[in-house]
Amino acid sequence: MAEFKYEIVERIAVLSQSPNGWERQLNLVSWNEREPKYDIRDWAPDGSKMGKGISLSHDELAILKGILAEMEI
């Protein structure tokens, strides 16, 4: 498996926490020294491991924000 680099540029919010301490977080993350993207995924309590997630560009996040604003939640 190819090695990859990441840097959490900004920790924005914790969306939830599971009983085992893992947190679902919204962060701004630079993957492989590329432009940072908004990222939602689960992180281990010590930050050493991560689960599968989704990364969104600024434009994609803006579209999602508009969709969520129109939804009745």
Backbone bond lengths (Angstrom), bond angles and torsions (degrees), N, CA, C in turn:
res aa  C-N    CA-C-N  psi(-1)  N-CA   C-N-CA  omega(-1)  CA-C   N-CA-C  phi
1 M - - - 1.443 - - 1.524 108.96 -
2 A 1.324 116.36 135.81 1.453 121.32 -178.61 1.530 110.39 -70.68
3 E 1.326 115.30 142.27 1.460 120.50 178.25 1.526 109.54 -78.18
4 F 1.299 116.42 143.83 1.455 120.08 176.95 1.512 109.25 -132.42
5 K 1.321 114.67 156.77 1.463 121.27 -179.99 1.519 108.51 -114.50
6 Y 1.312 115.41 150.39 1.457 119.67 173.32 1.519 109.20 -147.75
7 E 1.322 114.27 152.32 1.456 121.03 175.37 1.524 107.44 -138.18
8 I 1.326 116.04 123.73 1.457 119.99 174.72 1.526 106.32 -79.47
9 V 1.330 115.35 106.23 1.456 122.18 -176.82 1.524 110.53 -76.08
10 E 1.343 115.98 -39.25 1.464 120.70 179.39 1.520 110.05 -149.35
11 R 1.319 116.55 129.37 1.462 121.69 172.67 1.525 106.69 -89.42
12 I 1.331 115.76 117.49 1.464 120.21 -172.62 1.520 111.79 -96.94
13 A 1.349 117.57 -49.53 1.469 119.38 -176.15 1.518 111.19 -162.67
14 V 1.330 114.85 152.09 1.460 122.02 168.04 1.525 105.81 -98.80
15 L 1.337 116.37 121.06 1.459 121.22 -177.78 1.522 112.13 -87.05
16 S 1.332 116.62 -33.74 1.464 121.12 177.58 1.522 108.82 -164.78
17 Q 1.340 114.31 165.37 1.464 120.48 177.34 1.517 108.26 -136.88
18 S 1.329 115.93 134.06 1.460 120.27 178.68 1.528 109.80 -90.73
19 P 1.343 117.76 163.82 1.469 120.59 -178.76 1.534 114.04 -57.68
20 N 1.344 117.01 -26.31 1.467 119.52 -179.50 1.524 112.53 -83.89
21 G 1.348 117.43 3.26 1.452 121.16 175.59 1.520 115.33 96.79
22 W 1.334 117.34 -13.57 1.457 119.47 177.76 1.518 109.32 -64.88
23 E 1.326 116.54 143.21 1.456 121.95 -179.65 1.525 110.96 -120.12
24 R 1.311 116.00 137.69 1.466 120.86 169.77 1.520 105.75 -88.69
25 Q 1.340 115.23 119.55 1.462 120.79 -172.02 1.524 111.48 -123.00
26 L 1.326 114.77 151.13 1.455 122.48 167.87 1.520 105.96 -106.48
27 N 1.329 115.79 117.91 1.459 121.80 -178.12 1.522 109.67 -134.01
28 L 1.314 116.20 163.34 1.453 122.78 169.37 1.524 105.30 -101.74
29 V 1.345 116.51 115.92 1.462 121.01 -171.33 1.531 110.56 -125.70
30 S 1.319 115.54 135.95 1.459 122.07 172.03 1.527 107.42 -97.98
31 W 1.329 116.21 119.26 1.466 122.14 179.03 1.521 108.63 -101.42
32 N 1.325 116.68 126.62 1.464 122.49 178.60 1.527 112.33 51.39
33 E 1.336 115.23 43.33 1.465 123.67 175.27 1.533 112.66 60.96
34 R 1.329 116.91 25.74 1.463 121.58 176.93 1.524 109.62 -94.35
35 E 1.335 114.92 175.90 1.461 121.58 177.19 1.529 109.19 -54.29
36 P 1.342 118.66 132.94 1.467 120.34 -179.64 1.523 112.33 -61.91
37 K 1.340 115.22 146.44 1.456 122.78 177.00 1.524 108.40 -127.37
38 Y 1.328 114.99 155.87 1.463 120.40 174.34 1.517 107.30 -74.41
39 D 1.319 115.98 134.45 1.461 120.55 -169.42 1.526 109.99 -135.81
40 I 1.327 115.76 129.93 1.469 121.88 175.17 1.523 107.19 -117.44
41 R 1.329 116.05 120.46 1.468 121.29 177.41 1.518 110.03 -164.89
42 D 1.325 115.55 168.15 1.465 122.21 177.19 1.528 109.48 -87.29
43 W 1.333 115.09 140.05 1.464 121.99 178.69 1.524 109.63 -126.77
44 A 1.338 115.94 141.70 1.461 122.14 174.77 1.524 108.72 -64.92
45 P 1.342 117.39 156.55 1.467 121.03 -178.30 1.531 113.87 -54.16
46 D 1.321 117.83 -35.76 1.471 120.27 -178.77 1.530 112.52 -92.87
47 G 1.335 117.51 0.89 1.459 121.39 178.34 1.512 115.26 76.24
48 S 1.335 116.98 6.81 1.468 119.82 -176.48 1.525 113.47 -83.82
49 K 1.324 117.58 -19.76 1.468 121.61 -179.16 1.518 108.67 -130.61
50 M 1.334 114.73 154.47 1.456 120.45 178.79 1.513 109.51 -138.55
51 G 1.323 115.50 154.98 1.444 121.64 175.39 1.525 110.20 -96.94
52 K 1.318 114.99 -177.45 1.460 119.47 175.79 1.512 109.28 -67.80
53 G 1.303 115.70 150.36 1.453 119.62 -178.73 1.507 111.43 -156.14
54 I 1.317 114.13 -164.48 1.456 121.37 179.83 1.516 108.59 -135.92
55 S 1.332 115.59 139.24 1.461 121.99 176.45 1.518 108.35 -115.51
56 L 1.337 115.71 136.89 1.459 121.58 -177.27 1.524 110.07 -127.74
57 S 1.322 115.90 138.79 1.457 120.20 173.10 1.531 108.49 -71.37
58 H 1.328 116.72 170.22 1.453 121.00 177.53 1.527 110.26 -58.61
59 D 1.330 117.68 -43.97 1.466 121.70 179.89 1.530 111.88 -63.74
60 E 1.335 117.40 -41.63 1.465 120.75 178.32 1.530 110.86 -64.59
61 L 1.330 116.54 -40.43 1.466 120.35 178.81 1.531 110.71 -64.62
62 A 1.328 116.71 -38.85 1.464 120.59 178.45 1.534 110.93 -63.86
63 I 1.320 117.54 -40.34 1.469 121.72 177.02 1.520 109.90 -63.64
64 L 1.334 116.38 -46.16 1.466 120.58 178.95 1.537 111.23 -61.70
65 K 1.321 116.90 -40.28 1.463 121.31 177.93 1.540 110.27 -58.88
66 G 1.322 116.53 -43.63 1.467 120.24 178.17 1.503 112.54 -63.91
67 I 1.304 117.48 -41.33 1.468 121.62 178.52 1.521 110.35 -63.41
68 L 1.336 116.77 -45.88 1.469 120.68 -179.38 1.524 111.42 -64.88
69 A 1.330 117.10 -35.41 1.467 120.53 179.12 1.536 111.48 -63.58
70 E 1.332 116.51 -31.20 1.456 121.00 -178.83 1.535 113.01 -84.40
71 M 1.313 117.24 -15.76 1.465 120.82 -177.99 1.523 111.47 -80.29
72 E 1.335 115.48 147.19 1.462 120.26 171.79 1.524 107.05 -92.12
73 I 1.310 115.15 108.71 1.476 119.68 -177.63 1.513 108.46 -110.67
